[in-house]
Amino acid sequence: MKLTTREKAYLLLEDGLVLEGTAIGKKGTQGGEICFNTGMTGYQEIYTDPSYTGQIIVNTTAHIGNYGAIDAEQESDSPRISGIVVNDYADLHSRQTADESLQDYLERNKVVGIADVDTRMLVRHIRSKGAMNAIISSELEPDQLKSELEKVPSMEGLELSSKVCTDTPYFIGDENAGLRVAVLDLGIKTSILKNMSSRGVYCKVFPARTGYAEMAEWEPDGYFISNGPGDPAAMDYAVDTVKKILEEDKPLFGICLGHQIIARACGISTYKMHHGHRGLNHPVKNITTGLSEVTSQNHGFVISEKDVEDSDIIETTHIHLNDHTIAGIQVKNKKAFAVQYHPESSPGPHDSRYLFDQFIQLMKSINK
């Protein structure tokens, strides 16, 4: 059902906060974990990132929709978010190359949203109270929403990768390329695969629950464990696969959720953050080089700092400079490394794309 002009919508948070605004996107009711992203650009890439599955995104940028939507900026085949919350929503867009307005895009993809909300106040609320479930509705009154909100599952303990990954293996890149990488798809972004293929890598992308034997049968030069949604503690199937990859000791690279799965395969626990890191300007220090990087991040779980400190298997390579959470690791005496942030940087700065080159060089050095 299409929205008529200026229909009301409501946002109810788990702690009882109710906000009234204007309905955007598709008319309906949708719940999820509410979190915020501080990126000034890249809203379409954010909405289509599978890592945001099951989440309502608050865009902290004041104006959303002003450059429309374009197919080339998809990180997956469709938006994966549960809903959006924005301040000033642009019905018109200025980019002539846009395929459609953001409103048409959201309606077509059945995304429920709310605009004309004081997002600065809401972000301060989430930073104070922590990430929690919420529900948006343009069809129900506030007193009807509480029972609907109770049906929304908690992100803690939730396994989502097998629900968003590919159903069957597929290939990306030139089959005559000099390097082959087996990719475990936990909810991978398109830009990661583009960064691989543009560097002369032929990728075979496997569903999340694929076992080690099936991946190894393809005889790859290296393995990649992708980003994705949900709680890594609920993904023993992926941890088991990574343990066997580590035993083979071929080059292994992980990003975001992949970073957490590699850590858990080495005996490091993970925990849910108070309100997570989501934005394009997060400062990270590379301990090896001493240099800092401005990074793109999107995660609500991290690995245990104490477990890493006590580990004789894992060493820290990168640190988040805002809160000193671990942003990168190396497996000692193995050809395996991972980062908590997003070097493919879509959206975001390109400071960390050297990590793809590092992975490529590691595979080339083994093949000499």
Secondary structure as UniProt FT lines:
FT   TURN            5..6
FT   STRAND          8..13
FT   TURN            14..15
FT   STRAND          18..25
FT   STRAND          29..37
FT   HELIX           43..48
FT   HELIX           50..52
FT   TURN            53..54
FT   STRAND          55..59
FT   STRAND          63..64
FT   TURN            66..67
FT   HELIX           71..73
FT   STRAND          83..85
FT   STRAND          88..89
FT   TURN            96..97
FT   HELIX           102..108
FT   TURN            109..110
FT   STRAND          112..115
FT   HELIX           119..129
FT   STRAND          132..137
FT   HELIX           142..149
FT   TURN            150..151
FT   TURN            156..157
FT   HELIX           161..164
FT   STRAND          170..172
FT   TURN            175..176
FT   STRAND          179..184
FT   HELIX           190..197
FT   TURN            198..200
FT   STRAND          201..206
FT   TURN            208..209
FT   HELIX           212..217
FT   STRAND          222..225
FT   HELIX           232..234
FT   HELIX           236..248
FT   STRAND          252..255
FT   HELIX           257..265
FT   TURN            266..267
FT   STRAND          270..286
FT   TURN            287..289
FT   STRAND          292..303
FT   HELIX           305..310
FT   STRAND          314..320
FT   TURN            321..323
FT   STRAND          326..331
FT   TURN            332..335
FT   STRAND          336..339
FT   TURN            343..344
FT   TURN            351..353
FT   HELIX           354..367
//
